[in-house]
Amino acid sequence: MEPTQKKPKSVHIILSESYLTFIVLFIPAMLLDTYFNTNKTVHPNLVILGWVLLFISPVLIYWAQKTSAAFKKAYENGTPITPSFFMHGPYRVTRRPTHLGITLMFVGFSLVISSPFALVSALIAHLVTQMNFIKREECILLEKYGEPYQVYCNKVGKWL
């Protein structure tokens, strides 16, 4: 690496920045809700859906983190990297289970508190995360794992 080249950030730094995006956008949303007094009663089924999402999302996040830790341990122990290496836990369905879990958590909370600004902020944060942080994360992972990771990416959805 040349002295003028900037070392790429680690995946964990990028992930923490993407998670922070949700908080940074959520705070003004709450202020806007307070200012415009938008907390209206919504359909009870939406509130129930919000509670379900609030229950499911931490479970999904925990599952993703445990699976990711198992990946790291297997990689460090010399397990051969093949596309199936990545096909465990929630990573069989989505390449971004933690992001999905955080999005669902914010959406669920928005529904429970009947906050349209919070709901919009959660969806914007999800899009910003997908378009900005995920690209950088995938470049690092592709460089680290190579062709097996690319094959995995082609098999498993990105936008969930």
N, C-alpha and C positions, 0 to 999 in steps of 0.2 A: 504494500500500500504506500503510495507516494505521500510525502509530508503534507501536501496541500489537500489531499483527499480526506474527507471527513469520515470517520468510522461510523458505520450504520448503528443506529440504536438497537438495543436488544428487543426481542419480542415482548418481554415483560414491561419495558418502559413504554413501548407503543401501546400495549394493552391498557396500562394505567392511564395514559393520556386519553384513550378512547373512552374509558369508563368515566373519567372526569368530565368529558363532554356532556354526559347525561346530567350530572349535577349542575354544571355551569348553566345549562339551558333550563333546567328545572327551577332554579331559584327565581329568575325573572318571571317565569310562568306563574309561580305562586304569587308574586307581587302583582302581576297583572290581574290574576283572579281576585285578589283582595281588593284592588283598586276598582275594578269593574263589577265586583260583587256577582260573579258568574256562577257561584256554587248553587245551582238549581237542583231540584230533585229529578233524578233520572229514573228510567224504568227499572224496577226491582231486579229484573233479570240481568241487566248490565252490572248492577252492583254485585250480584252473585257471581257473574263472570269475573269481575274484578277480584273478588276474594279467591276464586279458584286460581286465577293467574298469580295472585300473591302467594298462594300455597305452592303451586307447581314450580314457579320460577326459582326459588332458592334450592329446591331439590335438583332441578336441572343444572344449576350453576355448580352445586356440590358434586354431582355426578361427573360433570365435565372436568372439574378440577382434579378429582380422584383419578379419572381416566388419563388426564394429561400427566399427572405424576407417575402413573404406571408406564406411560410412553417414555418419559425421561429416564426412568430406572432401567427399562429394557434397552434403551439406546446406549446408556452408559455401560451396561453389561455386555454389549456387543451383539445384541440381537440383529440379525440381518434386516435391512430396511427394504421392504417390498411394499407395494400399494396396500396389501392387506394388513400391514403393520399399523396403519392408521384407522382401520375399519373396526373400531371397538367402541363400546358405550354409545353415547349420543353422537359421536363422530361418524357413525354409520349413516346418519340421516342428514347431518349438517356439519359443515366445517367450522361453524361459529356457534357452538352451543352456549358458551358463556355470554356472548353478545346477545343471542336470542333470549337467554334467561333474563338478562338485565333489561332488555327492551320489554319483555313480558311483565317484569316486575313494575316498571314505570307505567306501562299501560294499565295494569291492574290497579295500581294505586290511584291513577287518574280517574278510573271508573268508580272506585270506591268513594273517592271524595268529590265526584261529579265535577271535575275540573277540565273544561275544554282546552284551556291554555296548556295545562300539564300534558294532556294527551297529544296535542300538536307538538309540544317540545320533545316528547319521547320519540315521536315518529321522525322529527327533524334530526334528533341526535342519532337515531338509528341510521338514517341516510348518510349523515356526515361521517359516521363511523365506517360505514360500508365503503364510501367513496374515497376516504382519505386514509384512515389508519389501517384498514384491512389490506389495501394494496401494498403498503410498506411492510406489513407483517408477512404477507405472502411472498414477497421478494426475499426476505430473510430466510423463510422456511424452504423456499425453492432452492436457494443457494446452499443451505445446510443439507437437505435431503435429496436434492436432485430429481432425476426422472421418476423415481417411485412416488414422490410427492405430487408431481405433475399428473401422473396417471390417476392418483387418488382424487386430485382436484377435478379432473374430468368426469369422475364417477359420482361425486357427491356435490350436492347443491351448495351454492355460495350464499344465496340471498335469504335463507331462512334464519 
